[in-house]
Each structure stands twice: as structure tokens, then as C-alpha cells.
């Protein structure tokens, strides 16, 4: 189901012939990003197969966390995709990523020490200036609430889970010890314990960022932006996931808290 949904999503999202899509700057950036981040997350598993002791495995997992921090200092897009600064009177730098073959309408915060806001160019095709400011205000809400730093806590929990699973690999395939099942169980328990609460927490985070945006540009302008994003069906997949509230819930929350 997930693979099928993703396939349909990207067929709708990209414009042009297959070769044009594969050679487009944004597609190359996306592939590079996936390779980099997946390599960082999977590195402890591969390294555990060659580790000489469990302490080596324990040492390797935090390297993934450090690698993520290093990558976060750079734009997630930009090696191939053209990124230009925008002039908005806000306390953070705002950039637009000029996409050629992708229609995804999205915005996000990049960076940790000096967070900046990245807007994808399709946003400007159907949102007016006030609505664009609402999208920017939503991302500023995330920065003001330190959400870009809280993500690091979530990532650290993920690293701990990966470390436990890597130790399970080590004891199963290298040491041949019965501790394998213990670390596998601990890793699964960690996932089950933190998964649902984190999903609920991030839904609340999105609602608070919505409220910040509505207070900044006015609820009518921001709700209009949300409706257009949903009407054009150009939101990324994760906006429809359990981590993002549905449109009706978001609008209801804004109206209720601004009365």
C-alpha cells in the first residue's frame, strides 16, 4: 500500500518525460538526500557485522547522530537545485528552491544553529502574498517553539533503537550469543513505547505552528492558504500521515483558539 501510494503520488507530482525527470536537479537532490541519510542510519548495522566487540557497536551508533547534525548545517536541497534568497521582513532568512519538474507545495526549516526557511517554488503558483506569509509564519512558529531542536531528541531516541538492533545483529551473527534476542526485544519495546506518543506530540506541534501563523497574518488568510494546499492536492505525503492533523481539525483548532 505504501509503495503504491508513493508511486501514484510521484507520478502526479512530477511533470515531463521519464528521462527529464531522472535528470532534473530536484530529483538528483532527492536521491542524494535519501542515500546520505539512509547510509547514516544503516551504518551501525553494517559496522556491527565487522565489530570486534560490543563496545565498538555502541561507539558507532552516535556517529549517525553526529552525521545528521553535520548534514543539518547544509541545505537539504541545493547541490543541484537552484536556491535563491527572498526578501521578507522576518527574523530568519527565507529562500525559495526553484523546482523544474516537481509540483510539491511545501516549506520547511533547515539548519540547527542558524535555522532558515525553505519554500518550494510551486507554492507561488497558487498562493497570494498574504498566504505565502502565512506559510512562512507557520515555519517561524516551529522555530520559535524550538521544534527543529526537539527533532534532535526524537532522532536520538531513534539512534538508541538502532543501536539496540545493531547490538542484536552483533550478538546473532558475530558473537553467536543469546543476548541477541534481549537487545532485539529492547529495541522493539522502545519503538512501541515512544512511537504513538511521538505521533500525538507532533500533531500538537503542527497545530501550535498553525495557531502562530493565524495570529501573525490573520486566520482568514492562513485558513485560505491551508484550503488551497489541500484543494490542489500538492501537499507532501507526510501531511496526510498520523503526524499531521487533517484539514478540518486544523481549521477547527485555529477558530477555537482565536475566538
Secondary structure, 3 states (H helix, E strand, C coil): CHHHHHHHHHHHHECCCHHHHHCCHHHHHHHHHHHHHHHHHHHHHHHHCCCCCHHHHHHHHHHHHHHHHHHHCCCCCCCCCEEEEECCCCCCCEEEEECCCECCCCEEEECCCCCEEEEEHHHHHCCCHHHHHHHHHHHHHHHHCCHHHHHHHHHHHHHHHHHHHHHHHHHHHHCCCCHHHHHHHHHHHHHHHHHHHHHHHHHHHHHHHHHHHHHHHCHHHHHHHHHHHHHCCCCCHHHHCCCCCCHHHHHHHHHHHHC
